[in-house]
Amino acid sequence: MTLAYVTIGAHDVEAAKPFFDATLGALGYECSAPFPGWIFYGPKGGEMSIGISKPHDGEAPRAGNGMMVALAAQTQDQVAAAYAAALANGGTDEGAPGFRPPEATSGFYGAYFRDPVGNKYCAFVTS
C-alpha cells in the first residue's frame, strides 16, 4: 500500500501558504493551482501529496499528539534548507539538522520542526 496524501489543518490557508511554500519548496515541492479553501503540494512534476485546509468540522486546527509528517529530501543541504525555511516562516525548532543517533556519521540525517499550528515534521535523507 502507498500513502496517497496527507491533509494538514490551518487557521487561515492563505496565511499558512508562505510557511509551506518556503519549507516544502526547499525540498523540491511546488504548490498546485488553487482550489477553493485548499492548497496542495507535491514534488515538482509529481502527484500532489500534501493538502492544507481549514478542518472540515469547523473546529480550530490543532496538532495531533504523536502525529508527525516525514518529508523525504534528496540531500543534507535540502534538510538544512527546509529546517531554516520553517523557522524563518513561523515554525519552531524540534531538533536541528544532524544524524540520528547523534554519534552516527552516516544513515539517517534529519531535522525536526513544527508549523505555526504546532504540527510536527521531519525533513530527512538517508545515506
Phi and psi in degrees as GROMACS dihedral restraints (atoms count N, CA, C in turn):
[ dihedral_restraints ]
;  ai    aj    ak    al  type     phi  dphi    fc
    3     4     5     6     1  -115.4    20    10
    4     5     6     7     1   135.9    20    10
    6     7     8     9     1   -67.0    20    10
    7     8     9    10     1   126.2    20    10
    9    10    11    12     1   -85.8    20    10
   10    11    12    13     1   -48.9    20    10
   12    13    14    15     1  -163.3    20    10
   13    14    15    16     1   166.3    20    10
   15    16    17    18     1  -126.1    20    10
   16    17    18    19     1   137.8    20    10
   18    19    20    21     1  -111.2    20    10
   19    20    21    22     1   131.5    20    10
   21    22    23    24     1  -122.1    20    10
   22    23    24    25     1   130.3    20    10
   24    25    26    27     1   -78.8    20    10
   25    26    27    28     1   145.9    20    10
   27    28    29    30     1  -138.5    20    10
   28    29    30    31     1   148.0    20    10
   30    31    32    33     1   -64.5    20    10
   31    32    33    34     1   -44.7    20    10
   33    34    35    36     1  -140.9    20    10
   34    35    36    37     1   111.9    20    10
   36    37    38    39     1   -60.9    20    10
   37    38    39    40     1   -44.4    20    10
   39    40    41    42     1   -65.2    20    10
   40    41    42    43     1   -37.8    20    10
   42    43    44    45     1   -68.7    20    10
   43    44    45    46     1   -28.6    20    10
   45    46    47    48     1   -78.4    20    10
   46    47    48    49     1   -21.6    20    10
   48    49    50    51     1   -56.4    20    10
   49    50    51    52     1   -44.8    20    10
   51    52    53    54     1   -59.2    20    10
   52    53    54    55     1   -38.2    20    10
   54    55    56    57     1   -60.8    20    10
   55    56    57    58     1   -50.8    20    10
   57    58    59    60     1   -72.2    20    10
   58    59    60    61     1   -37.6    20    10
   60    61    62    63     1   -57.3    20    10
   61    62    63    64     1   -48.6    20    10
   63    64    65    66     1   -70.0    20    10
   64    65    66    67     1   -49.4    20    10
   66    67    68    69     1   -68.4    20    10
   67    68    69    70     1   -50.5    20    10
   69    70    71    72     1   -73.1    20    10
   70    71    72    73     1   -31.8    20    10
   72    73    74    75     1   -60.1    20    10
   73    74    75    76     1   -35.5    20    10
   75    76    77    78     1   -64.4    20    10
   76    77    78    79     1   -20.5    20    10
   78    79    80    81     1   -99.7    20    10
   79    80    81    82     1     6.1    20    10
   81    82    83    84     1    87.7    20    10
   82    83    84    85     1    15.5    20    10
   84    85    86    87     1   -91.1    20    10
   85    86    87    88     1   156.2    20    10
   87    88    89    90     1  -132.0    20    10
   88    89    90    91     1   158.0    20    10
   90    91    92    93     1   -89.1    20    10
   91    92    93    94     1   138.3    20    10
   93    94    95    96     1   -81.6    20    10
   94    95    96    97     1   177.6    20    10
   96    97    98    99     1   -58.6    20    10
   97    98    99   100     1   144.0    20    10
   99   100   101   102     1   -60.1    20    10
  100   101   102   103     1   147.6    20    10
  102   103   104   105     1  -130.5    20    10
  103   104   105   106     1   130.8    20    10
  105   106   107   108     1   -48.9    20    10
  106   107   108   109     1   119.8    20    10
  108   109   110   111     1    82.1    20    10
  109   110   111   112     1     0.0    20    10
  111   112   113   114     1  -133.4    20    10
  112   113   114   115     1   155.7    20    10
  114   115   116   117     1  -132.0    20    10
  115   116   117   118     1   142.1    20    10
  117   118   119   120     1  -124.0    20    10
  118   119   120   121     1   144.1    20    10
  120   121   122   123     1  -130.1    20    10
  121   122   123   124     1   151.9    20    10
  123   124   125   126     1  -163.9    20    10
  124   125   126   127     1   169.6    20    10
  126   127   128   129     1   -58.6    20    10
  127   128   129   130     1   142.8    20    10
  129   130   131   132     1   -52.5    20    10
  130   131   132   133     1   125.5    20    10
  132   133   134   135     1    80.3    20    10
  133   134   135   136     1     0.6    20    10
  135   136   137   138     1  -112.8    20    10
  136   137   138   139     1  -172.4    20    10
  138   139   140   141     1   -73.3    20    10
  139   140   141   142     1   143.8    20    10
  141   142   143   144     1   -71.8    20    10
  142   143   144   145     1   126.8    20    10
  144   145   146   147     1  -127.2    20    10
  145   146   147   148     1    -4.7    20    10
  147   148   149   150     1  -130.3    20    10
  148   149   150   151     1   121.1    20    10
  150   151   152   153     1  -111.6    20    10
  151   152   153   154     1   137.5    20    10
  153   154   155   156     1  -117.1    20    10
  154   155   156   157     1   127.4    20    10
  156   157   158   159     1  -157.2    20    10
  157   158   159   160     1   168.5    20    10
  159   160   161   162     1   -72.3    20    10
  160   161   162   163     1   147.1    20    10
  162   163   164   165     1   -58.1    20    10
  163   164   165   166     1   137.8    20    10
  165   166   167   168     1   -59.7    20    10
  166   167   168   169     1   -31.9    20    10
  168   169   170   171     1   -78.9    20    10
  169   170   171   172     1    -0.6    20    10
  171   172   173   174     1    81.1    20    10
  172   173   174   175     1    -6.4    20    10
  174   175   176   177     1   -77.5    20    10
  175   176   177   178     1   165.8    20    10
  177   178   179   180     1   -66.9    20    10
  178   179   180   181     1   142.1    20    10
  180   181   182   183     1   -68.6    20    10
  181   182   183   184     1   147.1    20    10
  183   184   185   186     1  -149.2    20    10
  184   185   186   187     1   151.1    20    10
  186   187   188   189     1   -69.1    20    10
  187   188   189   190     1   140.7    20    10
  189   190   191   192     1   -77.5    20    10
  190   191   192   193     1   130.6    20    10
  192   193   194   195     1   -71.7    20    10
  193   194   195   196     1   115.5    20    10
  195   196   197   198     1    91.0    20    10
  196   197   198   199     1    -8.7    20    10
  198   199   200   201     1   -83.5    20    10
  199   200   201   202     1   138.2    20    10
  201   202   203   204     1  -148.2    20    10
  202   203   204   205     1   141.2    20    10
  204   205   206   207     1  -104.6    20    10
  205   206   207   208     1   123.2    20    10
  207   208   209   210     1   -99.9    20    10
  208   209   210   211     1   127.7    20    10
  210   211   212   213     1  -113.2    20    10
  211   212   213   214     1   118.1    20    10
  213   214   215   216     1   -74.1    20    10
  214   215   216   217     1   132.6    20    10
  216   217   218   219     1  -108.3    20    10
  217   218   219   220     1   168.1    20    10
  219   220   221   222     1   -96.6    20    10
  220   221   222   223     1   -25.9    20    10
  222   223   224   225     1  -143.4    20    10
  223   224   225   226     1   162.8    20    10
  225   226   227   228     1   -63.4    20    10
  226   227   228   229     1   -34.5    20    10
  228   229   230   231     1   -62.2    20    10
  229   230   231   232     1   -38.0    20    10
  231   232   233   234     1   -65.2    20    10
  232   233   234   235     1   -40.2    20    10
  234   235   236   237     1   -58.1    20    10
  235   236   237   238     1   -49.2    20    10
  237   238   239   240     1   -64.2    20    10
  238   239   240   241     1   -38.9    20    10
  240   241   242   243     1   -66.7    20    10
  241   242   243   244     1   -41.6    20    10
  243   244   245   246     1   -64.5    20    10
  244   245   246   247     1   -43.5    20    10
  246   247   248   249     1   -60.4    20    10
  247   248   249   250     1   -48.2    20    10
  249   250   251   252     1   -63.2    20    10
  250   251   252   253     1   -41.5    20    10
  252   253   254   255     1   -64.1    20    10
  253   254   255   256     1   -41.0    20    10
  255   256   257   258     1   -60.3    20    10
  256   257   258   259     1   -49.3    20    10
  258   259   260   261     1   -66.4    20    10
  259   260   261   262     1   -33.9    20    10
  261   262   263   264     1   -75.1    20    10
  262   263   264   265     1   -13.5    20    10
  264   265   266   267     1  -119.8    20    10
  265   266   267   268     1    34.7    20    10
  267   268   269   270     1    96.2    20    10
  268   269   270   271     1    -0.2    20    10
  270   271   272   273     1   -80.8    20    10
  271   272   273   274     1   169.6    20    10
  273   274   275   276     1  -126.5    20    10
  274   275   276   277     1   152.7    20    10
  276   277   278   279     1   -73.2    20    10
  277   278   279   280     1   137.2    20    10
  279   280   281   282     1  -130.1    20    10
  280   281   282   283     1     4.2    20    10
  282   283   284   285     1   151.4    20    10
  283   284   285   286     1   111.7    20    10
  285   286   287   288     1   -62.1    20    10
  286   287   288   289     1   160.0    20    10
  288   289   290   291     1   -56.6    20    10
  289   290   291   292     1   137.2    20    10
  291   292   293   294     1   169.5    20    10
  292   293   294   295     1   173.1    20    10
  294   295   296   297     1   -73.9    20    10
  295   296   297   298     1   149.5    20    10
  297   298   299   300     1  -125.7    20    10
  298   299   300   301     1   123.6    20    10
  300   301   302   303     1   -66.4    20    10
  301   302   303   304     1   158.9    20    10
  303   304   305   306     1   -55.7    20    10
  304   305   306   307     1   -28.7    20    10
  306   307   308   309     1   -79.6    20    10
  307   308   309   310     1    -7.0    20    10
  309   310   311   312     1   -71.9    20    10
  310   311   312   313     1   154.4    20    10
  312   313   314   315     1  -119.7    20    10
  313   314   315   316     1     1.8    20    10
  315   316   317   318     1  -158.6    20    10
  316   317   318   319     1   171.1    20    10
  318   319   320   321     1   106.7    20    10
  319   320   321   322     1  -124.2    20    10
  321   322   323   324     1   -86.7    20    10
  322   323   324   325     1   119.4    20    10
  324   325   326   327     1  -119.5    20    10
  325   326   327   328     1   117.8    20    10
  327   328   329   330     1  -145.1    20    10
  328   329   330   331     1   168.2    20    10
  330   331   332   333     1  -138.7    20    10
  331   332   333   334     1   144.2    20    10
  333   334   335   336     1  -121.0    20    10
  334   335   336   337     1   139.5    20    10
  336   337   338   339     1  -156.9    20    10
  337   338   339   340     1   165.1    20    10
  339   340   341   342     1  -118.7    20    10
  340   341   342   343     1   148.4    20    10
  342   343   344   345     1   -81.2    20    10
  343   344   345   346     1   176.0    20    10
  345   346   347   348     1   -60.5    20    10
  346   347   348   349     1   -21.9    20    10
  348   349   350   351     1   -81.8    20    10
  349   350   351   352     1   -23.8    20    10
  351   352   353   354     1   113.2    20    10
  352   353   354   355     1     0.8    20    10
  354   355   356   357     1   -66.5    20    10
  355   356   357   358     1   140.7    20    10
  357   358   359   360     1   -98.3    20    10
  358   359   360   361     1   141.5    20    10
  360   361   362   363     1  -133.8    20    10
  361   362   363   364     1   155.1    20    10
  363   364   365   366     1  -130.5    20    10
  364   365   366   367     1   125.6    20    10
  366   367   368   369     1   -99.8    20    10
  367   368   369   370     1   130.5    20    10
  369   370   371   372     1  -147.7    20    10
  370   371   372   373     1   160.7    20    10
  372   373   374   375     1  -144.0    20    10
  373   374   375   376     1   149.0    20    10
  375   376   377   378     1  -116.8    20    10
  376   377   378   379     1   148.9    20    10
